[in-house]
Amino acid sequence: MEYVSIGLMAIGGIVILVGTIMFLIAAFSESILWGLGSIFVPFVALVFLCMHWDVAKRPFLIKLAGLAVVAVGVVLMMMMTHSTKISP
């Protein structure tokens, strides 16, 4: 069961990485400043997401889906760890 949870977390991490790359491509395609700001300046990515929702919606939702998969993996790992603890 632990391999399933580790696998879910790894797959979710890969999905988040893909969504992040798609988001940066969308930001750089709008302007080089949006792209660089999204990488180096805090909260610029959030501003870009709000101002360019039509372009940034799909990468954002992909990142959220990846986060949900990671969360399921973490919950499974916690449930498994909690059920295998030895009580004194």
N, C-alpha and C positions, 0 to 999 in steps of 0.2 A: 504494500500500500504506500510505503514511503517513496517508492520509485514513481508512482503515479503522481503524487503531490509534487515531487521534484520536477517531473516532466511537465506538469501543468505550469509551474512557476517559470520554467525555462521557455516554454512555448509562449506564455504571456509576455515574458521579457522580450522575446524576438518580435512579437506583434507590436509591442510598445516602441521598439527600435524602428520598425518599418513605418509606423505612424509618425514618429518624430522626424524621420528622413523625409517623408511626404510633406509634413508641415514646413520643414525648412525649404524644400523645393518650392512650395507655394509662396513662402515669404520672399525668397530670392527672386522668384518670377515677377513679383510685384515691384520690388526695388531692391537694390543691393543693400541699402540702408536698413530696410525691414529685415532682411536676412541676417546681417551682422548684428543688428540690435536684438534679434530673437536669440542669438547665440550668447552675446556678451553682456547685455543690459537686462537687469531684472525687470520683470513684468511687461516688457515690450511684446513678448509672445502673446500675453493675455490681451493687450491692447490690439495687436494684430488680429487675434481671433475675434474680438468684438467688432472691429471695424471692417473686416473682410470675411464675414461669416460664410458667405456663399463659396468662397475659395477654400477656407480653412475648416469647413464643417466635416468633410469626410476624413481628413487625417486626425482631427480631434476625436471623432467617434471611434476610429480604429484604435487610438490610444486608450480610450475608455474601455473598449472591449478587451484589450490586452490587460488592462488593470483589473478588470473583473476576473479574468482567467487566473491572474496571479493571486488575487484575493481568495479564490476557491482553493487554489493549491496551498495557501498559507493556512486556511481554516482546516483543510484535511490534515495537514501536518500537525496542527495544534490538537486536533481531536485524537489523532493517533498517539501523540506524545502524552496527552493527558490520560488516555486509556491504558497505556503501558507502564505508568509509574507504579513503583512498588511501594505500598503503604507499610509503615512499621507495625 
